Amino acid sequence: MAKRIREKAAARVANKDARPYATAKFIRMSSTKAARVLDIIRGKRYAEAYAILKETPSTASNDVIKVLKSAAANAEHNKGFDKENLFVAECYANQGPTMKRYMFRGKGGVDTILKRTCHITIVLDSVQK
């Protein structure tokens, strides 16, 4: 399993400058909640992924839409790609820093509340290569 992870990381580094991407950092939701939405659009064309996200009733879909539109704008402006030929090559949500808050309870006790954050990254690619 580790070999596959190293291969994917090496391929990601090799294609980093070639493909347009967008990243949203410190989004106030857990990475698993965002990953559920990202699994739906992985491998889909840009227009289809955008339509799916508009109809998905998850709170994570709004943040993913922003990142998807930003990646498409980067592809169009910086790399010269056409939006009709784009598809979601990679999308993942990494865990960000966790904010720790405390709720005081009875008898001098305290409960720790973990407010999780995530970094959402979407990498687009052109269908015609």
C-alpha angles and dihedrals in degrees: 000000000000091000091058091050091051091049092051091048091050091049090048091054092047093051096038097104095035100059129056117239143168131208130198112197133201096016109175100240136078119274092236091058091052093043091059090060093042091054089062096057101037110124095008126125117259097253093045092048091049092050092049092050093049090057098040109106095212124116089226092062093075092057092043090052090055092051092045092051091047092051090050091050090050090050093049098043104033104029101027096236124152117241093226091061098049127106134176104263097173136001128173142157118221124197116259130197118307119231113217119214129175132222114196116226138188125298093025095299129137136206120212116226115202114207105194128207133193142196114229118203127184121187118195129197137187121255092216109062 
